[in-house]
Amino acid sequence: MKNSSRGVVDPFIVMDVMEEARQAEEAGRSIIHMEVGQPSTAAPESARAALAEAMERDPLGYSVALGLPELRARVAQHYADKHEVQIDPSRVVITPGSSGAFILAFTALFDAGAKVGVGEPGYPSYRQILKALDVTPVGLQTSAENRFQPVSSDFAELALDGLLVASPANPSGTMLCRAAMRELIDACNAQGISFISDEIYQGIEYEGKAVSALELSDDVYVINSFSKYFSMTGWRVGWMVVPQEHVRLIERLAQNMFICAPHASQIAALAAMDCNEELEGNLEVYRKNRELMIEGLPKAGLSNFAPPDGAFYIYVDVSHVTNDSRALASEILAEVGVAVTPGLDFDPIRGGQTLRLSYARATGEIEEGLRRLQRFFER
């Protein structure tokens, strides 16, 4: 059977690493997971309890395409509480994870052949989803001096149709300050470029508060998720805030592409938004783990990285060791049982010289992982 050229996208390497790690564990080896971009904690207890109760009284059939009205209203309240921004709940779209939001956003905003700037290093699925939609991802080679975030001069001459930014970012964990976000939004407005802000790691912040693009403009798409801060990766529920005039456009696409986000997950997500004490407890674990990583990685000879502002990753330069990060990651897994992600996932040009290390697991696992990495690099 003939294949579509749209289906020819690169693999998501971290998923391959996860499978290698799973096979090693199945064979009886002890593996420390620093490859996985997800919390090791379950969804908040009250969220699980709310779903259990709902399942006893409700068949949980389809919700409306844009999501449960009470969840959309609660997301709007989140922006009032956390960002002092008043958002009409009608602009909130509940999606099947942030991945569903990206598909909806890219389909709504860009025709085939459009060009969308994405910072590199950056989340690899941006590029692959764009390619699958016949939209051209344009890699913007960000610099360590700009903490791996794009600046307007990176795309001034590129005639882009869209720009996608992430703050906090994956894999670097760095954030855009208010002035930097403002510069990018203003540059996009001046050039007629659609602006999309990936904010799925907001809430996981350490030394400053993340800025939402909605604090600066209504003429943006903002994407968020219950996966990271709310510890609900496998539940596949996220949200998007779009300009008022785009709501019906998104609704029609969502009706046809997804029908709705999982009803059960929406019930749990609504309850999760009020589980502040438990969620802040998770954040304290990440905070401690971050300190361990910043102190411990230089002891393993890995000192070239930008300390993360948020998320739960450190993006490490290993150019003094290799130009083949995938081979290095396989070697680390085979020799000391630590699973890490090659930088090639995030930067196809320079990623052979970098690794992403996640510190989302329990603190004891992070301590053991650092001991093993030190042993490996002492060779």
N, C-alpha and C positions, 0 to 999 in steps of 0.2 A: 504494500500500500504506500502511496506517495506521501511524503512528509511535507508539512508547511515549512517554509523558510523561517517563519516567525517562531517556530519551536526550537530553532537552533540557538540556544542560549548557553552560557557557561554554567558549569555546576556550582553549587553553593558549597565551597570547600569545607566549611566548618561542619556541615552535615556528614561529609565523608569522614572527617576526623572523629565525629561522635560515633559513627559506626565502627571505626577501627578500635576506638576505646571500648565500645560495648563488647566487641568480639574478644578483646583482651580480658575484660572482666569475666566474660562467660568461660574463658579458659582458666579462671582462678586467680588472675593477677589483681593486685591492689592498684587502682587507678585514681589519681587526683585529677578532678575535672576543672581545668582552667580554660577550656575551650567553649564552654556553654554560656551563651548570652541570656541566661534566665535565672531568676531566684531559685534557691533550693527549698524555699518555704512554700507551704500550701497557700491557697486562697484564704483570706481572713476567716476566722471561725464563725463570726456572725453572718458572713456572706454564705457560707456553706449551710448554716442553720436556716437562713431565710429561704434558700432553694429547697431544702428538705420539706419545709412547711408548705411552700407553694406547690410542690409536687403532690401533696396530699389533697389539695383542693382545686387544682387547676390542670387541665390537660396540656397546657403549655404549647398550644398550636402556634401558627404563624403570628408574629406581631406585624404591625404596619411596617412598610418598607423603611421608613426613616427612624424606626425604633420606638420603644415604649415611651409615651409622652412624659411619664414621671421621671424616667432616666434622663431624657433630654433636658427636662427642667432642672434636674439635679446637677448635670454637667454645666449648665448655664450658671447655676449658683456657685459652682466651683470657681469660675472665673471672677465672679464678684468677690468671693472670699479670699482667693489666693492672689489675684492680679488687679483687683479694684477696677474691673471692666464689666460693664453691663452688656450682656449678650442676650438677644431675643432667643428663647428656646427653639423657635422655629428654624433657626440657622444651624442647629446641632443635628448631625446625622450619626446614628449609631451604626457601626459597620462590623463585618466579620473580621475582627482583628484590624490592625493598622494596614496589613497587606491588602485587605479589601478596600480600605480608604485610598491607598495609592492607586489601585486599579480604577476606582471611580474618578479620582482627581485627574489622573493622566488622560482618561478617556474623555472627560468633560472639557478639559482645557486644550488638548493638543490634537491636531490632525496628523495623519501619517506624513512623515518627512519633517515634522517640526524638530527643533533642536532645544534640548533642555540641559542646562549646566548643572553638574553635580560635582561637589568637592571630592577630591581624592587626597588622602584616604577617605572612604565613605562606605556606607552600608551597601553590599554588593547587589542586593535585589533591586535597588533603584534602577541600575543599569539594565538588568535582565528583564524587568517588567516593561520598561520603556522599549527595549528592543522587540519584545514579543508583541507590542502594540504598533510596531513600525514607526516608532519615534526614536530619534537619534540622541543618545546620551553623549554629552560633551564633557569629558573629564577636565576638571579645573585642578591643576597641580598646586595645591596649597602648600604653604611653607611653615616650617617650625617657628619662624619669627612671628607669624600670624596665628600660632598655636593650632595649625592645621584647619583653620576656618577660611572660607573664601572672602576676598575683599573685592570691591567694585572694579578695580583695575584688572582683575583676573579675567573679566569677560567683557570689558569695554568695547573691544573690536570684534566680537564674535557673532553679533546679530542673533542672539538667543531669542527663543519664544518663551522659555521658562527658566526659572532658577529654583533649585531645591536645596535647602539648608537644613541642618540638624543641630539642635542645641538643647541639652548636652548631646554630643556627637558620639556615634559609634564608628570607628573603634577608639578614638582618642580620648573621649570623655571631656573634651574642652567645650566651653560655652561662648556664645556671642553676648557681649555686654550690650547695654541699651544703645550706646553710640554706634557700635558696629552693626547691630541689627537695623538701626535707623538708616545708616549709610547704604546698606544693601537694598532696603525697601525703596528708598528715594531713587537710587540708581535704576531699579527695575521700573518704577513708575515713569521715570524720564524716558526710558527706552521701550515702553510698551511690553515689558516682560512680566509674565504671570509669576507670582511669588508663592512658593509652597514652603511651609515651615514644619519640619518633623520635630515634634516635641514629646516623643514617647518616653523619654527618660526624665522628664521634668518631675520634680518631687524628690529625686535622688540627687541631692546637691549638698556640697560640703562647706565651702567658704564664702558663698554668695548665693543670691537667689536668681534662678533662671528667669529671663525675660521672655514673655510670650509675644509673638508678632501681633497678636490682637490688642496689645497695649498701645501699639503704634499705628495700626491701620485696620479698617474693616475690609479693605480690598485685597485680602489675602486668603489663602487656604491654610488652615492649621490642622494638623493630624496628631492625634494622641491615642493612647491605648491603655487598657487595664493590665497589660502583660507585665510591666516592669515594676513600677512603684507599688501597684496593687497586687502583685505576685500572682497573676492569673494568665500565664502564657498559654497553656493548653485550652483555655476556655474560649479563645478566639473571639474576643469582643473589643472593639476600639471605638473611637469617635472622630468626627471631623466637623470643623466649623467653617462654613463657606459664606460668601457674600449673599445677602438676601435674594438678589436677582438670580442666583444660581441654584436655589433650593429645589425648584420644580425640575430643573434639568437633572440634578443629582437624583432626585426621587424617581424619575422615569428610568434612569440607568439602574438604580438599585433594585427597583421592582423586577426588572428583566434579568439582571445578572445574578442576584442573590436572594430575591424575595424579601429576606430580612436577615438580620444577625440572629444567632441562636437565642431563642426566647429564654431558655434556662440560664444561659450565661448573662443575659441582661438582668434577670432577677438578682443573681448573685452580685453583679457589678453595682447595682443600685445600693445594696446593703454595704458593699465594700467601701463605698465612698464615705461612710461614717465610722470606719474602723481605725480612727486616727492613732490610738495608743498602740495597737498591734503593728501598724504600718511604720510608725516612727521607731518602734523597737527593731524592726528589720533594718531601717536606715542606720541605726547605731551599729549594727553588725557590719554593714558595708563600710561605715566610717572607720571602724577599728581595722578592718581588713585592708582598707586603703593605706592606712598608716604603716601596717606591716609590709605591704608591697613596696611603698616608697623607701622604707628603711632596708628591706631585705634584698631587693633586686640588685642594688649596687654591690652587695656582698657576693653576688653571683657574677659580677662583672658586667651587669646590665644597668648602666647608669644613664643612658641617653634616651630620655623620654620626657614628655611634657606632663607634669603632675595633673591628674584629672580634676576638673571642677565638679563633675557630676558623673552619672551612670556608674558602672562598676567594671571598667576596663582600664588597662594601661597598654599603650601602644609603644613597643620597645624597638629601638634600632639595634639590629644584630649584624650590621654590615662588617664589623670587625671579625665576625666569625664565618659568615656565609653570604652568598648571593642567591641561595636557593632555600628560601624559608620553608618550603614544603618538605624538602628532604630533611631539613633540620628538625622540623616538628615531628616527623616520623621517627627520627633518631632519638629524640627526647622521650617519646612515648615508649619506644622499644627498650631503651636502656634504663630509664628511671621511673617509668609509669606515670608521667605527667602529660596530660592532653592539652595542647595549646593550638592556637589557630594561626596558620601562615598568613602573612600580610598580603599575599597575592589575592586573597578574597576581597580586599578593600582598596587595593591600588595595583592595577595590572602593570604599571610601569616601574614603580619603586618598591612594590610589595615583596619582592624577593629578598629584601634586606631587613624585613621587619616581622615581628610577631605581635599578636594580640593576646593578652593574658586577662582572663576574667577573674574577679575576686568576689563573685556572688555567692560562693558556697559558705559553709560553716567555717568559723575562724580556725578551728583545729585543722581542717583540711588545707586551708591557706598556709598555715604554719608548716605543715608537713610538705606541701608543694614547694615552698621556698627552700626548705632543707634539701629536697631532692634536686631542685634546679641548681643550687649551689654546688652540690656534689657533681652534677653533670658538667657544669662549665669550669670546674676546677681542673678538668682534664687539660 
